[in-house]
Amino acid sequence: MASVEEQELAGIGQRYLLKTNQGDSLIIIVRDSGGVELYRQPPDSEQSDCVATLDSDEARLVAAIIGRTIYRSESIERLGRYGMA
């Protein structure tokens, strides 16, 4: 089972470290300013690579997709016409 560690980053926001079942680490930094940074750290590595830097709207969209709250069999472009993407 995956595990999550949380750490407060003073003056920056929150850092979440998710260790996956495959051994990767996903580091999510949620900034007080609203942005989110995603990092991936391969197994047996001390270095993490920035995967994406998202603004708050992009982060909410990614969260909705991953959480399957907007999953539909229709394309994202088509959903955008209805204000769902």
Buried (B, 14 or more C-beta within 10 A) or exposed (E): EEEEEEEEEEEEBEBEBEBEEEEBBBBBBBBEEEBBBBBBBEEEEEEBEEEEEBEEEEBEBBEBEEEEEEEEEEEEEEBEEEEEB
